[in-house]
């Protein structure tokens, strides 16, 4: 296929309420199908919600988690994909034996297409880190997945691209939390409660350095430097006690925003991806110009990973 029409979604999940969250996923999937989407992508751990899991015990996490692909949530996604004839990408908590993962999957009407486990999990001390990159075929396109923090480590994006990815799905639960960067932090609840009477004030908060302005410092660079499409999703409203700004969007290989959700509601937006940009973009030329003999040993040298975010260190 020389083009692909993708929908990105955003919604406000309910903590641990898989039935409710899956019902919203169905509603937005139906909406995307009606608008001609060929694929739909949802945010990180959208089936379970995310932030509240930081306070769960190991037993509670195991109770929340499900096997992939035999668990009921994955089977429901497959049923929805079959019903709407639309591949669906969504996130959940996975268990394999006693191991727990922050997992993102792609399903279609025939079953599980791809499973990716987050490389840099931190929301729960009981989550294990994924150990591999994932690139898979979807509608004739090569796709990769990197969950939230994984995208901040630029080597992950380059590696996924070098494995052949033309599209990177980037499900998140991010923005509007404290950081060492000036201007970042939580958005006060009063802005959210007054979103209908004073939407401009909330939009300024969400679009400022706490949200969109921080995101646009780095996310377009990932798409541009690697010459890939970026499919970014994020919840809107509260995920646990953290208010999130949505702004789900699609970037092209030039790093340009093709479409973005600007609503404060559960919603979707769509864009059409075309193959010509993959080779016209600068990232394609930069990949071909690489000289790995200069830096292969440097990039592969021993390193002790540390990635706990500031907002978790201070709580």
C-alpha positions in Angstrom: 0.0 0.0 0.0 1.4 3.4 -1.0 -0.8 5.1 1.6 -2.3 4.3 5.0 -5.0 6.1 7.0 -4.3 6.0 10.7 -6.4 7.2 13.6 -4.9 8.3 17.0 -7.2 8.3 20.0 -7.3 9.9 23.4 -9.6 9.3 26.3 -9.9 9.5 30.1 -9.5 6.0 31.5 -10.9 4.7 34.8 -8.5 3.0 37.2 -8.6 -0.7 36.9 -12.0 -0.7 35.1 -11.2 -2.8 32.1 -14.8 -3.1 31.1 -15.3 0.6 30.9 -12.0 1.3 29.2 -12.7 -1.3 26.6 -16.2 0.2 26.0 -14.5 3.5 25.2 -12.0 1.8 23.0 -15.0 0.2 21.1 -16.8 3.6 20.8 -13.7 5.3 19.4 -12.8 2.4 17.1 -16.3 2.6 15.6 -15.9 6.3 15.1 -12.6 5.8 13.4 -14.0 3.2 11.1 -16.8 5.5 10.1 -14.3 8.1 9.2 -12.3 5.7 7.0 -9.4 4.7 9.2 -7.4 1.6 8.4 -5.7 1.4 11.8 -6.3 2.9 15.2 -3.8 3.4 18.0 -4.6 4.0 21.7 -2.4 5.1 24.6 -0.1 3.2 27.0 -1.9 0.8 29.4 -5.2 2.2 28.2 -7.1 -1.0 29.1 -6.2 -0.7 32.8 -5.1 2.9 33.3 -1.5 3.7 34.4 -0.6 6.0 37.2 -2.6 4.3 39.9 -0.5 1.1 39.6 2.4 2.8 41.4 0.6 2.1 44.6 -0.4 -1.5 44.0 1.1 -4.5 45.7 2.7 -7.3 43.8 -0.4 -9.4 44.4 -2.7 -6.6 43.1 -0.5 -6.2 40.0 -0.7 -9.9 39.3 -4.5 -9.7 39.7 -4.7 -6.8 37.3 -2.4 -8.4 34.7 -3.4 -10.9 32.0 -1.6 -13.3 29.7 -1.1 -12.3 26.1 -2.8 -13.4 23.9 -5.1 -15.7 25.8 -6.4 -13.1 28.4 -9.9 -11.7 28.2 -8.9 -8.2 27.3 -6.8 -9.3 24.3 -9.5 -11.6 23.2 -12.0 -8.7 23.4 -9.7 -6.5 21.3 -9.5 -9.2 18.7 -13.3 -9.4 18.7 -13.6 -5.7 18.2 -11.0 -5.8 15.4 -13.0 -8.5 13.7 -16.3 -6.6 14.2 -15.0 -3.3 12.8 -12.4 -4.8 10.3 -9.8 -2.6 11.8 -6.4 -3.3 13.4 -6.2 -2.0 16.9 -3.1 -1.1 19.0 -3.6 -0.8 22.7 -1.8 -1.2 26.0 -2.3 -3.4 29.1 -0.5 -5.1 32.0 0.7 -8.5 31.0 1.8 -11.4 33.1 3.9 -14.4 32.1 4.3 -16.6 35.1 5.4 -14.3 37.9 6.8 -11.7 35.5 4.7 -8.5 34.9 5.2 -6.2 31.9 3.9 -2.9 30.6 2.8 -4.3 27.2 1.5 -2.8 24.0 -0.1 -5.0 21.4 -1.4 -4.9 17.8 -4.3 -7.2 16.9 -6.4 -7.7 13.8 -9.3 -9.9 12.9 -7.0 -13.0 12.8 -5.5 -12.5 16.2 -2.3 -11.1 17.8 0.0 -9.3 15.2 2.7 -8.0 17.6 3.5 -7.7 21.2 6.0 -5.2 22.7 7.2 -4.9 26.3 8.3 -1.6 27.6 12.1 -1.4 27.8 12.2 1.3 30.6 9.3 0.6 33.0 9.2 2.5 36.2 5.6 3.1 37.3 5.6 -0.1 39.4 8.6 -1.8 41.1 7.1 -5.1 40.2 7.3 -4.6 36.4 10.0 -6.3 34.5 11.8 -4.6 31.6 11.3 -5.8 28.0 14.4 -7.2 26.3 13.8 -6.7 22.6 12.8 -4.3 19.9 9.8 -5.3 17.8 9.2 -4.6 14.1 6.2 -6.1 12.3 4.2 -5.9 9.1 0.9 -4.0 9.1 -1.1 -3.3 6.0 2.1 -3.6 3.9 4.1 -1.2 6.2 6.9 -1.9 8.6 6.0 -0.8 12.1 7.8 -0.5 15.4 6.6 0.3 18.9 8.3 2.3 21.7 6.3 3.0 24.9 6.6 6.4 26.5 10.0 6.7 28.2 11.5 4.4 25.6 11.2 7.2 23.1 13.3 9.6 25.2 16.3 7.3 24.7 17.4 8.2 21.2 19.2 4.9 20.6 15.9 3.0 20.9 14.4 5.0 18.1 17.5 4.6 15.8 17.6 0.9 16.5 13.9 0.4 15.7 14.4 2.4 12.5 17.5 0.4 11.5 15.5 -2.8 12.0 13.2 -1.5 9.2 10.4 0.5 10.9 8.7 3.1 8.7 6.1 3.9 11.3 6.8 4.1 15.1 3.8 3.8 17.4 4.5 5.8 20.5 1.8 5.2 23.2 2.3 7.5 26.2 1.0 8.6 29.6 3.0 11.8 29.9 3.2 15.6 30.3 2.0 17.8 33.2 4.4 16.3 35.8 7.4 17.9 37.6 10.8 17.9 36.0 14.1 19.6 36.3 13.2 21.6 33.2 12.0 25.1 34.1 8.3 25.7 33.6 7.2 22.1 34.0 4.9 20.7 36.7 1.4 19.7 37.5 -1.6 21.5 36.1 -4.0 22.6 38.9 -7.3 20.8 39.1 -9.2 24.1 39.0 -8.3 24.5 35.3 -9.8 21.1 34.5 -12.9 21.7 36.5 -13.4 25.0 34.6 -12.7 23.6 31.2 -16.2 24.4 29.9 -16.4 27.9 31.3 -12.8 28.9 30.7 -11.3 26.6 28.0 -8.7 29.2 27.0 -7.0 29.0 30.4 -6.8 25.2 30.3 -5.5 25.3 26.8 -2.7 27.7 27.8 -1.7 25.3 30.5 -1.8 22.2 28.3 0.0 23.9 25.4 2.7 25.5 27.5 5.9 24.0 28.9 4.1 21.6 31.1 2.6 19.9 28.1 2.7 20.4 24.4 5.7 22.8 24.3 7.8 20.2 26.2 6.6 17.5 23.8 7.5 19.5 20.7 11.0 20.0 22.0 11.9 16.4 21.2 9.2 14.4 19.5 9.5 16.0 16.1 13.2 15.4 16.2 12.7 11.6 16.6 10.6 11.6 13.4 12.9 13.9 11.5 16.3 12.4 12.4 15.1 8.9 11.6 12.9 9.7 8.6 9.9 7.8 10.0 6.2 8.5 10.8 5.4 8.9 14.5 2.0 7.9 15.9 1.8 9.6 19.4 -1.1 8.9 21.8 -1.7 10.2 25.3 -4.8 10.2 27.7 -6.9 13.3 28.2 -8.1 14.3 31.7 -7.2 12.3 34.8 -5.1 9.1 34.7 -5.0 8.3 38.4 -4.3 11.6 40.3 -2.3 13.0 37.3 -4.0 15.3 34.9 -3.0 14.7 31.3 -3.2 17.0 28.3 -4.0 14.6 25.4 -2.6 16.2 22.3 -2.5 12.9 20.5 -0.9 13.5 17.1 0.7 12.1 14.0 4.1 13.4 12.7 5.5 12.8 9.3 9.1 12.0 8.4 9.8 15.8 8.1 8.8 16.2 11.8 5.7 18.1 10.7 2.4 17.6 12.6 -0.2 16.1 10.2 -3.0 16.0 12.6 -3.6 16.6 16.3 -6.5 16.1 18.8 -7.3 19.6 20.2 -10.3 18.5 22.2 -10.7 18.1 26.0 -12.9 15.1 25.3 -12.5 11.5 24.4 -11.8 11.8 20.7 -9.8 10.8 17.6 -8.1 12.3 14.7 -6.9 10.8 11.4 -4.1 11.4 8.9 -3.0 9.6 5.7 0.6 8.4 5.5 2.3 8.3 2.1 5.4 6.4 1.1 7.1 9.1 -0.8 8.0 11.0 2.3 10.0 8.1 3.7 12.8 8.6 1.1 12.4 12.3 0.5 12.9 13.2 4.2 16.4 14.1 5.5 16.4 11.2 7.9 16.6 8.8 5.0 19.8 10.4 3.8 21.2 10.7 7.3 20.8 6.9 7.9 22.6 6.2 4.6 25.4 8.6 5.6 26.2 6.8 8.9 29.8 5.6 9.6 29.2 3.0 12.4 32.9 2.1 12.4 33.5 5.4 14.2 31.1 4.9 17.1 30.0 1.2 17.3 32.3 0.6 20.3 31.3 3.8 22.0 27.6 3.2 21.7 28.0 -0.4 22.8 30.2 0.2 25.8 29.1 -0.8 29.3 26.7 1.5 31.0 24.6 1.4 34.1 21.0 2.4 33.2 19.1 4.8 35.5 15.8 6.2 34.4 13.5 7.0 37.3 11.7 10.3 36.6 11.9 13.3 38.9 8.2 13.2 39.8 8.6 9.7 41.2 11.7 10.6 43.1 10.0 13.5 44.9 6.7 11.9 45.8 
